[in-house]
Amino acid sequence: MTNTSHPRPRNLGEVEQLVMDYVWSHGPSTSEECREALASTRPMKDSTIRTVLRRLEEKGYVTHSVDGRTFIYQASDARQNVAVRAVRGIIDRFCGGSAEMLVLGMVDNAVLNQKQLERLARKIAERKQEGEKS
């Protein structure tokens, strides 16, 4: 079931991902702030970063407000929420809609380390307790 207020994420290119990582980590940002932050790893012209931000807005990843003549971009949704929708797409396409199949595959293939397995076990136990209370 697709949530119409939060469509399934569209794929991000490498540069788009770098920009989103910056915006998610630093909050509302100008194109200049993004460009300067990425300059050491991925130098870009200001026009390039503005194009990337415009495409991210078209894809629904960021929104902008205007302060004078400066566009300030912010993430449309939290990173975790976007990740959940992306994983839901993977589950639907590759696991026949079964989240259990995905999680069991991750456990069986040692994708999760011991600490992550323990956190997952705690979260499952919490959910079970919540279910028993309702």
The first five atom37 places (N, CA, C, CB, O) and aatype in JSON, in Angstrom:
{
  "aatype": [12, 16, 2, 16, 15, 8, 14, 1, 14, 1, 2, 10, 7, 6, 19, 6, 5, 10, 19, 12, 3, 18, 19, 17, 15, 8, 7, 14, 15, 16, 15, 6, 6, 4, 1, 6, 0, 10, 0, 15, 16, 1, 14, 12, 11, 3, 15, 16, 9, 1, 16, 19, 10, 1, 1, 10, 6, 6, 11, 7, 18, 19, 16, 8, 15, 19, 3, 7, 1, 16, 13, 9, 18, 5, 0, 15, 3, 0, 1, 5, 2, 19, 0, 19, 1, 0, 19, 1, 7, 9, 9, 3, 1, 13, 4, 7, 7, 15, 0, 6, 12, 10, 19, 10, 7, 12, 19, 3, 2, 0, 19, 10, 2, 5, 11, 5, 10, 6, 1, 10, 0, 1, 11, 9, 0, 6, 1, 11, 5, 6, 7, 6, 11, 15],
  "atom_mask": [
    [1, 1, 1, 1, 1],
    [1, 1, 1, 1, 1],
    [1, 1, 1, 1, 1],
    [1, 1, 1, 1, 1],
    [1, 1, 1, 1, 1],
    [1, 1, 1, 1, 1],
    [1, 1, 1, 1, 1],
    [1, 1, 1, 1, 1],
    [1, 1, 1, 1, 1],
    [1, 1, 1, 1, 1],
    [1, 1, 1, 1, 1],
    [1, 1, 1, 1, 1],
    [1, 1, 1, 0, 1],
    [1, 1, 1, 1, 1],
    [1, 1, 1, 1, 1],
    [1, 1, 1, 1, 1],
    [1, 1, 1, 1, 1],
    [1, 1, 1, 1, 1],
    [1, 1, 1, 1, 1],
    [1, 1, 1, 1, 1],
    [1, 1, 1, 1, 1],
    [1, 1, 1, 1, 1],
    [1, 1, 1, 1, 1],
    [1, 1, 1, 1, 1],
    [1, 1, 1, 1, 1],
    [1, 1, 1, 1, 1],
    [1, 1, 1, 0, 1],
    [1, 1, 1, 1, 1],
    [1, 1, 1, 1, 1],
    [1, 1, 1, 1, 1],
    [1, 1, 1, 1, 1],
    [1, 1, 1, 1, 1],
    [1, 1, 1, 1, 1],
    [1, 1, 1, 1, 1],
    [1, 1, 1, 1, 1],
    [1, 1, 1, 1, 1],
    [1, 1, 1, 1, 1],
    [1, 1, 1, 1, 1],
    [1, 1, 1, 1, 1],
    [1, 1, 1, 1, 1],
    [1, 1, 1, 1, 1],
    [1, 1, 1, 1, 1],
    [1, 1, 1, 1, 1],
    [1, 1, 1, 1, 1],
    [1, 1, 1, 1, 1],
    [1, 1, 1, 1, 1],
    [1, 1, 1, 1, 1],
    [1, 1, 1, 1, 1],
    [1, 1, 1, 1, 1],
    [1, 1, 1, 1, 1],
    [1, 1, 1, 1, 1],
    [1, 1, 1, 1, 1],
    [1, 1, 1, 1, 1],
    [1, 1, 1, 1, 1],
    [1, 1, 1, 1, 1],
    [1, 1, 1, 1, 1],
    [1, 1, 1, 1, 1],
    [1, 1, 1, 1, 1],
    [1, 1, 1, 1, 1],
    [1, 1, 1, 0, 1],
    [1, 1, 1, 1, 1],
    [1, 1, 1, 1, 1],
    [1, 1, 1, 1, 1],
    [1, 1, 1, 1, 1],
    [1, 1, 1, 1, 1],
    [1, 1, 1, 1, 1],
    [1, 1, 1, 1, 1],
    [1, 1, 1, 0, 1],
    [1, 1, 1, 1, 1],
    [1, 1, 1, 1, 1],
    [1, 1, 1, 1, 1],
    [1, 1, 1, 1, 1],
    [1, 1, 1, 1, 1],
    [1, 1, 1, 1, 1],
    [1, 1, 1, 1, 1],
    [1, 1, 1, 1, 1],
    [1, 1, 1, 1, 1],
    [1, 1, 1, 1, 1],
    [1, 1, 1, 1, 1],
    [1, 1, 1, 1, 1],
    [1, 1, 1, 1, 1],
    [1, 1, 1, 1, 1],
    [1, 1, 1, 1, 1],
    [1, 1, 1, 1, 1],
    [1, 1, 1, 1, 1],
    [1, 1, 1, 1, 1],
    [1, 1, 1, 1, 1],
    [1, 1, 1, 1, 1],
    [1, 1, 1, 0, 1],
    [1, 1, 1, 1, 1],
    [1, 1, 1, 1, 1],
    [1, 1, 1, 1, 1],
    [1, 1, 1, 1, 1],
    [1, 1, 1, 1, 1],
    [1, 1, 1, 1, 1],
    [1, 1, 1, 0, 1],
    [1, 1, 1, 0, 1],
    [1, 1, 1, 1, 1],
    [1, 1, 1, 1, 1],
    [1, 1, 1, 1, 1],
    [1, 1, 1, 1, 1],
    [1, 1, 1, 1, 1],
    [1, 1, 1, 1, 1],
    [1, 1, 1, 1, 1],
    [1, 1, 1, 0, 1],
    [1, 1, 1, 1, 1],
    [1, 1, 1, 1, 1],
    [1, 1, 1, 1, 1],
    [1, 1, 1, 1, 1],
    [1, 1, 1, 1, 1],
    [1, 1, 1, 1, 1],
    [1, 1, 1, 1, 1],
    [1, 1, 1, 1, 1],
    [1, 1, 1, 1, 1],
    [1, 1, 1, 1, 1],
    [1, 1, 1, 1, 1],
    [1, 1, 1, 1, 1],
    [1, 1, 1, 1, 1],
    [1, 1, 1, 1, 1],
    [1, 1, 1, 1, 1],
    [1, 1, 1, 1, 1],
    [1, 1, 1, 1, 1],
    [1, 1, 1, 1, 1],
    [1, 1, 1, 1, 1],
    [1, 1, 1, 1, 1],
    [1, 1, 1, 1, 1],
    [1, 1, 1, 1, 1],
    [1, 1, 1, 1, 1],
    [1, 1, 1, 1, 1],
    [1, 1, 1, 1, 1],
    [1, 1, 1, 0, 1],
    [1, 1, 1, 1, 1],
    [1, 1, 1, 1, 1],
    [1, 1, 1, 1, 1]
  ],
  "atom_positions": [
    [[0.84, -1.18, 0.0], [0.0, 0.0, 0.0], [0.89, 1.24, 0.0], [-0.96, 0.0, 1.22], [1.74, 1.38, 0.87]],
    [[0.7, 2.11, -0.94], [1.51, 3.31, -1.06], [0.85, 4.47, -0.33], [1.73, 3.67, -2.54], [-0.34, 4.73, -0.49]],
    [[1.63, 5.14, 0.48], [1.16, 6.3, 1.22], [1.25, 7.5, 0.29], [1.99, 6.53, 2.54], [2.35, 7.89, -0.12]],
    [[0.12, 8.09, -0.06], [0.11, 9.18, -1.04], [0.8, 10.43, -0.54], [-1.3, 9.5, -1.43], [1.3, 11.22, -1.34]],
    [[0.85, 10.65, 0.78], [1.52, 11.84, 1.28], [3.04, 11.66, 1.28], [1.03, 12.17, 2.69], [3.78, 12.64, 1.34]],
    [[3.51, 10.43, 1.22], [4.94, 10.14, 1.17], [5.17, 9.08, 0.11], [5.47, 9.68, 2.56], [5.2, 7.89, 0.42]],
    [[5.34, 9.49, -1.14], [5.53, 8.51, -2.2], [6.82, 7.72, -2.01], [5.53, 9.18, -3.56], [7.74, 8.15, -1.3]],
    [[6.88, 6.57, -2.65], [8.08, 5.75, -2.6], [9.24, 6.58, -3.13], [7.91, 4.43, -3.42], [9.1, 7.25, -4.15]],
    [[10.4, 6.54, -2.45], [11.54, 7.33, -2.89], [12.01, 6.93, -4.28], [12.68, 7.2, -1.91], [12.05, 5.75, -4.63]],
    [[12.36, 7.93, -5.05], [12.97, 7.68, -6.36], [14.47, 7.56, -6.13], [12.62, 8.82, -7.4], [15.02, 8.15, -5.2]],
    [[15.12, 6.81, -6.98], [16.55, 6.57, -6.83], [17.33, 7.88, -6.84], [17.06, 5.66, -7.93], [17.0, 8.83, -7.55]],
    [[18.37, 7.89, -6.02], [19.26, 9.04, -5.97], [20.57, 8.7, -6.66], [19.52, 9.47, -4.51], [21.1, 7.6, -6.52]],
    [[21.08, 9.66, -7.43], [22.41, 9.52, -8.0], [23.45, 9.76, -6.91], [0.0, 0.0, 0.0], [23.11, 10.14, -5.79]],
    [[24.7, 9.52, -7.24], [25.78, 9.66, -6.26], [25.85, 11.07, -5.67], [27.12, 9.31, -6.91], [25.94, 11.22, -4.46]],
    [[25.81, 12.09, -6.52], [25.9, 13.47, -6.04], [24.65, 13.84, -5.25], [26.1, 14.45, -7.22], [24.74, 14.51, -4.23]],
    [[23.49, 13.4, -5.73], [22.25, 13.67, -4.99], [22.33, 13.06, -3.59], [21.02, 13.1, -5.75], [21.9, 13.68, -2.62]],
    [[22.87, 11.86, -3.49], [23.01, 11.21, -2.18], [23.94, 12.01, -1.27], [23.53, 9.78, -2.34], [23.66, 12.17, -0.08]],
    [[25.05, 12.49, -1.82], [25.98, 13.3, -1.02], [25.3, 14.56, -0.49], [27.22, 13.68, -1.86], [25.46, 14.92, 0.67]],
    [[24.54, 15.22, -1.35], [23.83, 16.44, -0.94], [22.79, 16.11, 0.12], [23.17, 17.12, -2.16], [22.67, 16.82, 1.12]],
    [[22.03, 15.04, -0.08], [21.02, 14.66, 0.93], [21.67, 14.31, 2.25], [20.17, 13.47, 0.43], [21.16, 14.69, 3.31]],
    [[22.8, 13.6, 2.22], [23.51, 13.28, 3.46], [23.87, 14.57, 4.2], [24.79, 12.46, 3.16], [23.73, 14.64, 5.43]],
    [[24.32, 15.58, 3.45], [24.66, 16.86, 4.08], [23.42, 17.53, 4.67], [25.33, 17.79, 3.06], [23.44, 17.96, 5.82]],
    [[22.36, 17.61, 3.9], [21.14, 18.28, 4.36], [20.55, 17.55, 5.57], [20.09, 18.37, 3.23], [20.12, 18.19, 6.53]],
    [[20.52, 16.22, 5.53], [20.0, 15.47, 6.68], [20.87, 15.71, 7.92], [19.94, 13.97, 6.37], [20.34, 15.81, 9.03]],
    [[22.17, 15.81, 7.74], [23.07, 15.98, 8.88], [23.09, 17.41, 9.43], [24.47, 15.58, 8.5], [23.25, 17.61, 10.63]],
    [[22.94, 18.4, 8.55], [23.12, 19.79, 8.95], [21.84, 20.62, 8.99], [24.08, 20.44, 8.05], [21.87, 21.77, 9.42]],
    [[20.75, 20.06, 8.54], [19.5, 20.81, 8.56], [19.43, 21.8, 7.42], [0.0, 0.0, 0.0], [20.17, 21.68, 6.44]],
    [[18.53, 22.79, 7.53], [18.33, 23.75, 6.45], [19.66, 24.34, 5.97], [17.39, 24.88, 6.9], [20.48, 24.8, 6.77]],
    [[19.85, 24.33, 4.65], [21.14, 24.71, 4.07], [20.93, 25.44, 2.75], [22.02, 23.47, 3.85], [19.96, 25.21, 2.03]],
    [[21.86, 26.33, 2.46], [21.87, 27.0, 1.16], [22.68, 26.17, 0.17], [22.44, 28.45, 1.28], [23.41, 25.26, 0.57]],
    [[22.55, 26.49, -1.1], [23.36, 25.78, -2.1], [24.84, 26.03, -1.86], [22.96, 26.22, -3.53], [25.67, 25.13, -2.05]],
    [[25.18, 27.23, -1.45], [26.58, 27.57, -1.18], [27.13, 26.74, -0.02], [26.73, 29.07, -0.87], [28.25, 26.25, -0.08]],
    [[26.34, 26.58, 1.04], [26.79, 25.76, 2.18], [27.02, 24.31, 1.75], [25.75, 25.8, 3.32], [28.0, 23.69, 2.14]],
    [[26.11, 23.79, 0.94], [26.27, 22.42, 0.43], [27.53, 22.31, -0.42], [25.03, 21.99, -0.39], [28.32, 21.38, -0.26]],
    [[27.71, 23.26, -1.32], [28.86, 23.23, -2.23], [30.17, 23.3, -1.45], [28.79, 24.39, -3.23], [31.1, 22.53, -1.73]],
    [[30.24, 24.21, -0.48], [31.46, 24.34, 0.32], [31.73, 23.08, 1.13], [31.36, 25.55, 1.25], [32.88, 22.64, 1.23]],
    [[30.69, 22.49, 1.7], [30.87, 21.29, 2.52], [31.36, 20.1, 1.7], [29.56, 20.93, 3.22], [32.11, 19.26, 2.19]],
    [[30.93, 20.04, 0.44], [31.31, 18.91, -0.42], [32.57, 19.18, -1.24], [30.16, 18.57, -1.35], [33.05, 18.29, -1.93]],
    [[33.1, 20.4, -1.16], [34.22, 20.8, -2.02], [35.44, 19.9, -1.88], [34.61, 22.22, -1.72], [36.12, 19.64, -2.87]],
    [[35.73, 19.43, -0.68], [36.94, 18.62, -0.49], [36.81, 17.22, -1.1], [37.26, 18.5, 1.0], [37.8, 16.63, -1.52]],
    [[35.58, 16.7, -1.15], [35.39, 15.35, -1.7], [34.81, 15.36, -3.1], [34.49, 14.56, -0.79], [35.09, 14.46, -3.9]],
    [[34.02, 16.38, -3.41], [33.35, 16.44, -4.72], [33.19, 17.9, -5.14], [31.95, 15.72, -4.67], [32.11, 18.47, -4.98]],
    [[34.25, 18.53, -5.66], [34.16, 19.93, -6.07], [33.11, 20.11, -7.17], [35.53, 20.44, -6.55], [33.05, 19.33, -8.13]],
    [[32.28, 21.14, -7.02], [31.23, 21.43, -8.01], [31.07, 22.93, -8.17], [29.88, 20.8, -7.57], [31.38, 23.71, -7.27]],
    [[30.59, 23.32, -9.34], [30.22, 24.71, -9.57], [28.92, 24.98, -8.83], [30.09, 25.03, -11.1], [28.14, 24.06, -8.56]],
    [[28.69, 26.25, -8.51], [27.45, 26.61, -7.82], [26.23, 26.25, -8.67], [27.43, 28.1, -7.48], [25.21, 25.81, -8.13]],
    [[26.34, 26.42, -9.99], [25.2, 26.09, -10.85], [24.89, 24.59, -10.8], [25.48, 26.51, -12.31], [23.73, 24.19, -10.89]],
    [[25.91, 23.77, -10.65], [25.71, 22.32, -10.56], [24.98, 21.95, -9.29], [27.06, 21.58, -10.63], [24.03, 21.17, -9.32]],
    [[25.4, 22.51, -8.17], [24.76, 22.18, -6.89], [23.32, 22.67, -6.88], [25.55, 22.78, -5.7], [22.44, 22.02, -6.33]],
    [[23.07, 23.84, -7.49], [21.69, 24.33, -7.57], [20.82, 23.4, -8.41], [21.66, 25.76, -8.16], [19.66, 23.16, -8.08]],
    [[21.39, 22.87, -9.5], [20.65, 21.91, -10.33], [20.35, 20.65, -9.54], [21.45, 21.57, -11.6], [19.24, 20.11, -9.62]],
    [[21.32, 20.16, -8.79], [21.11, 18.96, -7.97], [20.0, 19.21, -6.96], [22.43, 18.55, -7.24], [19.12, 18.37, -6.79]],
    [[20.03, 20.35, -6.29], [18.99, 20.67, -5.29], [17.62, 20.8, -5.95], [19.35, 21.97, -4.55], [16.62, 20.37, -5.38]],
    [[17.57, 21.39, -7.14], [16.29, 21.5, -7.85], [15.75, 20.11, -8.19], [16.47, 22.35, -9.15], [14.55, 19.85, -8.05]],
    [[16.63, 19.22, -8.64], [16.19, 17.85, -8.95], [15.73, 17.12, -7.69], [17.33, 17.06, -9.62], [14.75, 16.38, -7.73]],
    [[16.42, 17.34, -6.59], [16.0, 16.73, -5.33], [14.62, 17.24, -4.92], [17.03, 17.02, -4.21], [13.82, 16.49, -4.36]],
    [[14.37, 18.5, -5.19], [13.04, 19.05, -4.89], [11.99, 18.43, -5.81], [13.05, 20.59, -5.04], [10.89, 18.1, -5.35]],
    [[12.31, 18.28, -7.08], [11.38, 17.64, -8.02], [11.06, 16.21, -7.61], [11.95, 17.66, -9.44], [9.94, 15.73, -7.8]],
    [[12.06, 15.52, -7.05], [11.87, 14.14, -6.61], [11.19, 14.05, -5.24], [13.21, 13.42, -6.55], [10.81, 12.97, -4.8]],
    [[11.02, 15.19, -4.58], [10.33, 15.21, -3.29], [11.22, 15.03, -2.08], [0.0, 0.0, 0.0], [10.7, 14.82, -0.98]],
    [[12.52, 15.1, -2.24], [13.43, 14.91, -1.11], [13.66, 16.18, -0.3], [14.76, 14.39, -1.61], [13.89, 16.1, 0.9]],
    [[13.59, 17.34, -0.95], [13.79, 18.61, -0.25], [12.69, 19.59, -0.63], [15.18, 19.21, -0.57], [12.02, 19.45, -1.65]],
    [[12.52, 20.58, 0.22], [11.68, 21.73, -0.07], [12.56, 22.96, 0.13], [10.37, 21.77, 0.85], [13.65, 22.86, 0.69]],
    [[12.09, 24.1, -0.33], [12.89, 25.29, -0.09], [12.01, 26.44, 0.4], [13.64, 25.7, -1.36], [10.81, 26.5, 0.13]],
    [[12.65, 27.33, 1.11], [12.05, 28.61, 1.48], [13.0, 29.67, 0.94], [11.82, 28.75, 3.06], [14.13, 29.37, 0.56]],
    [[12.54, 30.9, 0.91], [13.36, 31.97, 0.35], [13.59, 33.02, 1.43], [12.69, 32.61, -0.9], [12.66, 33.46, 2.1]],
    [[14.87, 33.39, 1.6], [15.25, 34.45, 2.52], [15.95, 35.52, 1.68], [16.19, 33.91, 3.69], [17.13, 35.39, 1.35]],
    [[15.2, 36.57, 1.33], [15.73, 37.56, 0.4], [15.84, 36.92, -0.97], [0.0, 0.0, 0.0], [14.84, 36.55, -1.58]],
    [[17.09, 36.8, -1.46], [17.31, 36.14, -2.75], [17.93, 34.75, -2.57], [18.22, 37.0, -3.63], [18.31, 34.11, -3.55]],
    [[18.02, 34.3, -1.34], [18.68, 33.03, -1.05], [17.67, 31.92, -0.82], [19.59, 33.16, 0.17], [16.75, 32.06, 0.0]],
    [[17.84, 30.83, -1.54], [17.01, 29.65, -1.32], [17.62, 28.84, -0.18], [16.89, 28.78, -2.62], [18.83, 28.58, -0.16]],
    [[16.78, 28.44, 0.75], [17.22, 27.6, 1.86], [16.49, 26.27, 1.73], [16.93, 28.27, 3.27], [15.26, 26.22, 1.73]],
    [[17.27, 25.21, 1.6], [16.71, 23.88, 1.36], [16.7, 23.08, 2.65], [17.52, 23.14, 0.28], [17.62, 23.15, 3.46]],
    [[15.63, 22.31, 2.81], [15.58, 21.4, 3.95], [14.96, 20.08, 3.51], [14.77, 22.01, 5.13], [14.18, 20.03, 2.55]],
    [[15.31, 19.03, 4.21], [14.79, 17.7, 3.88], [13.28, 17.7, 4.05], [15.45, 16.61, 4.76], [12.75, 18.25, 5.02]],
    [[12.59, 17.06, 3.12], [11.13, 16.94, 3.2], [10.71, 15.95, 4.27], [10.55, 16.52, 1.85], [9.6, 16.04, 4.81]],
    [[11.59, 15.02, 4.57], [11.27, 13.98, 5.54], [12.57, 13.51, 6.18], [10.52, 12.78, 4.87], [13.65, 13.69, 5.61]],
    [[12.47, 12.91, 7.35], [13.65, 12.41, 8.05], [14.28, 11.26, 7.26], [13.27, 11.94, 9.47], [13.6, 10.52, 6.56]],
    [[15.58, 11.14, 7.4], [16.33, 10.09, 6.71], [15.73, 8.71, 6.99], [17.8, 10.12, 7.13], [15.57, 7.91, 6.07]],
    [[15.4, 8.43, 8.25], [14.87, 7.11, 8.61], [13.55, 6.83, 7.9], [14.68, 7.02, 10.13], [13.31, 5.71, 7.46]],
    [[12.7, 7.83, 7.79], [11.41, 7.63, 7.11], [11.6, 7.34, 5.62], [10.52, 8.86, 7.28], [10.91, 6.49, 5.06]],
    [[12.54, 8.03, 5.0], [12.84, 7.79, 3.59], [13.41, 6.38, 3.43], [13.83, 8.85, 3.03], [13.06, 5.65, 2.5]],
    [[14.3, 6.0, 4.35], [14.9, 4.66, 4.3], [13.84, 3.58, 4.44], [15.96, 4.5, 5.39], [13.88, 2.57, 3.74]],
    [[12.89, 3.79, 5.34], [11.82, 2.8, 5.54], [11.02, 2.63, 4.25], [10.88, 3.23, 6.7], [10.71, 1.5, 3.86]],
    [[10.69, 3.73, 3.59], [9.93, 3.62, 2.34], [10.76, 2.93, 1.24], [9.49, 5.01, 1.86], [10.22, 2.17, 0.45]],
    [[12.06, 3.21, 1.21], [12.92, 2.56, 0.21], [13.0, 1.06, 0.48], [14.34, 3.17, 0.23], [12.94, 0.26, -0.45]],
    [[13.12, 0.69, 1.74], [13.18, -0.74, 2.1], [11.85, -1.4, 1.79], [13.54, -0.92, 3.59], [11.82, -2.54, 1.33]],
    [[10.75, -0.7, 2.04], [9.43, -1.25, 1.7], [9.37, -1.57, 0.21], [8.29, -0.25, 2.09], [8.8, -2.6, -0.18]],
    [[9.94, -0.71, -0.62], [9.98, -0.98, -2.06], [10.79, -2.23, -2.37], [0.0, 0.0, 0.0], [10.4, -3.02, -3.23]],
    [[11.91, -2.41, -1.69], [12.74, -3.61, -1.87], [11.97, -4.84, -1.44], [14.06, -3.5, -1.08], [11.99, -5.87, -2.12]],
    [[11.29, -4.75, -0.3], [10.5, -5.88, 0.2], [9.42, -6.25, -0.8], [9.86, -5.54, 1.57], [9.21, -7.42, -1.1]],
    [[8.73, -5.25, -1.32], [7.67, -5.51, -2.29], [8.21, -6.14, -3.57], [6.93, -4.21, -2.63], [7.62, -7.09, -4.09]],
    [[9.33, -5.63, -4.07], [9.87, -6.12, -5.34], [10.58, -7.46, -5.24], [10.82, -5.11, -5.91], [10.41, -8.31, -6.11]],
    [[11.37, -7.65, -4.18], [12.25, -8.81, -4.13], [11.83, -9.88, -3.12], [13.62, -8.38, -3.82], [12.3, -11.01, -3.19]],
    [[10.97, -9.52, -2.2], [10.6, -10.47, -1.14], [9.11, -10.77, -1.14], [11.02, -9.94, 0.22], [8.59, -11.28, -0.15]],
    [[8.43, -10.46, -2.21], [7.01, -10.75, -2.29], [6.19, -10.08, -1.2], [0.0, 0.0, 0.0], [5.14, -10.59, -0.81]],
    [[6.67, -8.94, -0.71], [5.95, -8.21, 0.33], [6.24, -8.7, 1.74], [0.0, 0.0, 0.0], [5.63, -8.21, 2.7]],
    [[7.15, -9.66, 1.9], [7.42, -10.25, 3.22], [8.64, -9.6, 3.87], [7.65, -11.76, 3.09], [9.78, -9.85, 3.48]],
    [[8.38, -8.75, 4.88], [9.47, -8.15, 5.65], [10.24, -9.24, 6.4], [8.93, -7.09, 6.64], [11.45, -9.14, 6.59]],
    [[9.51, -10.27, 6.82], [10.16, -11.38, 7.53], [11.24, -12.01, 6.65], [9.11, -12.44, 7.94], [12.33, -12.32, 7.13]],
    [[10.94, -12.2, 5.37], [11.92, -12.8, 4.46], [13.18, -11.94, 4.4], [11.32, -12.96, 3.05], [14.29, -12.48, 4.39]],
    [[13.02, -10.63, 4.36], [14.16, -9.74, 4.31], [14.99, -9.84, 5.59], [13.7, -8.29, 4.09], [16.21, -10.0, 5.53]],
    [[14.32, -9.75, 6.74], [15.04, -9.77, 8.02], [15.74, -11.11, 8.22], [14.07, -9.5, 9.19], [16.9, -11.15, 8.63]],
    [[15.04, -12.21, 7.94], [15.66, -13.53, 8.09], [16.85, -13.67, 7.15], [14.63, -14.64, 7.82], [17.88, -14.25, 7.53]],
    [[16.73, -13.16, 5.95], [17.86, -13.2, 5.02], [19.05, -12.41, 5.54], [0.0, 0.0, 0.0], [20.19, -12.83, 5.38]],
    [[18.78, -11.26, 6.15], [19.86, -10.45, 6.72], [20.53, -11.16, 7.88], [19.32, -9.09, 7.18], [21.75, -11.13, 8.01]],
    [[19.73, -11.81, 8.72], [20.28, -12.56, 9.85], [21.08, -13.75, 9.34], [19.15, -13.03, 10.81], [22.22, -13.97, 9.77]],
    [[20.5, -14.52, 8.43], [21.17, -15.72, 7.9], [22.47, -15.4, 7.17], [20.24, -16.45, 6.96], [23.4, -16.21, 7.18]],
    [[22.54, -14.24, 6.56], [23.73, -13.87, 5.79], [24.68, -12.95, 6.55], [23.32, -13.21, 4.5], [25.54, -12.31, 5.95]],
    [[24.51, -12.88, 7.86], [25.4, -12.12, 8.75], [25.53, -10.66, 8.33], [26.77, -12.77, 8.78], [26.62, -10.08, 8.42]],
    [[24.43, -10.07, 7.88], [24.43, -8.65, 7.54], [24.44, -7.81, 8.81], [23.21, -8.3, 6.66], [24.99, -6.7, 8.84]],
    [[23.84, -8.34, 9.87], [23.75, -7.64, 11.15], [24.83, -8.15, 12.09], [22.35, -7.81, 11.78], [25.05, -9.35, 12.21]],
    [[25.51, -7.21, 12.78], [26.5, -7.62, 13.77], [25.8, -7.94, 15.09], [27.58, -6.52, 13.97], [24.59, -7.77, 15.21]],
    [[26.55, -8.4, 16.06], [25.98, -8.84, 17.34], [25.2, -7.72, 18.03], [27.08, -9.34, 18.26], [24.1, -7.94, 18.53]],
    [[25.76, -6.52, 18.05], [25.09, -5.39, 18.69], [23.76, -5.09, 18.0], [26.0, -4.14, 18.68], [22.76, -4.83, 18.66]],
    [[23.75, -5.12, 16.69], [22.52, -4.86, 15.93], [21.49, -5.95, 16.17], [22.82, -4.75, 14.43], [20.29, -5.67, 16.29]],
    [[21.94, -7.2, 16.25], [21.02, -8.31, 16.54], [20.39, -8.14, 17.92], [21.76, -9.66, 16.46], [19.2, -8.39, 18.09]],
    [[21.19, -7.71, 18.89], [20.67, -7.5, 20.24], [19.63, -6.38, 20.26], [21.82, -7.16, 21.22], [18.6, -6.5, 20.91]],
    [[19.9, -5.29, 19.54], [18.92, -4.19, 19.46], [17.64, -4.65, 18.78], [19.51, -2.99, 18.71], [16.55, -4.29, 19.2]],
    [[17.79, -5.44, 17.74], [16.63, -5.97, 17.03], [15.82, -6.88, 17.96], [17.06, -6.75, 15.78], [14.59, -6.8, 17.98]],
    [[16.5, -7.73, 18.72], [15.81, -8.62, 19.66], [15.06, -7.81, 20.72], [16.82, -9.58, 20.33], [13.94, -8.16, 21.08]],
    [[15.68, -6.74, 21.22], [15.01, -5.88, 22.21], [13.77, -5.23, 21.61], [15.97, -4.79, 22.74], [12.72, -5.18, 22.25]],
    [[13.89, -4.74, 20.38], [12.76, -4.08, 19.72], [11.62, -5.07, 19.51], [13.2, -3.46, 18.37], [10.46, -4.72, 19.69]],
    [[11.95, -6.29, 19.12], [10.93, -7.33, 18.93], [10.25, -7.64, 20.26], [11.55, -8.61, 18.33], [9.03, -7.77, 20.31]],
    [[11.03, -7.75, 21.33], [10.46, -8.03, 22.66], [9.54, -6.89, 23.1], [11.59, -8.23, 23.7], [8.47, -7.14, 23.66]],
    [[9.94, -5.64, 22.84], [9.09, -4.49, 23.18], [7.77, -4.56, 22.42], [9.81, -3.16, 22.87], [6.7, -4.34, 23.0]],
    [[7.83, -4.87, 21.14], [6.62, -4.97, 20.33], [5.7, -6.06, 20.84], [6.98, -5.23, 18.87], [4.48, -5.89, 20.89]],
    [[6.29, -7.19, 21.22], [5.48, -8.29, 21.76], [4.75, -7.85, 23.02], [6.37, -9.52, 22.06], [3.56, -8.14, 23.19]],
    [[5.46, -7.14, 23.91], [4.84, -6.66, 25.14], [3.73, -5.67, 24.84], [5.89, -6.01, 26.06], [2.67, -5.71, 25.47]],
    [[3.95, -4.77, 23.88], [2.91, -3.81, 23.5], [1.68, -4.54, 22.98], [3.43, -2.83, 22.44], [0.55, -4.16, 23.28]],
    [[1.9, -5.58, 22.19], [0.8, -6.37, 21.64], [0.01, -7.08, 22.71], [0.0, 0.0, 0.0], [-1.21, -7.22, 22.6]],
    [[0.69, -7.55, 23.75], [0.03, -8.24, 24.85], [-0.83, -7.29, 25.67], [1.06, -8.93, 25.75], [-1.84, -7.7, 26.25]],
    [[-0.42, -6.01, 25.74], [-1.16, -5.02, 26.53], [-2.43, -4.56, 25.83], [-0.27, -3.82, 26.82], [-3.38, -4.14, 26.49]],
    [[-2.45, -4.64, 24.51], [-3.63, -4.11, 23.79], [-4.68, -5.15, 23.53], [-3.21, -3.51, 22.49], [-5.71, -4.85, 22.94]]
  ]
}
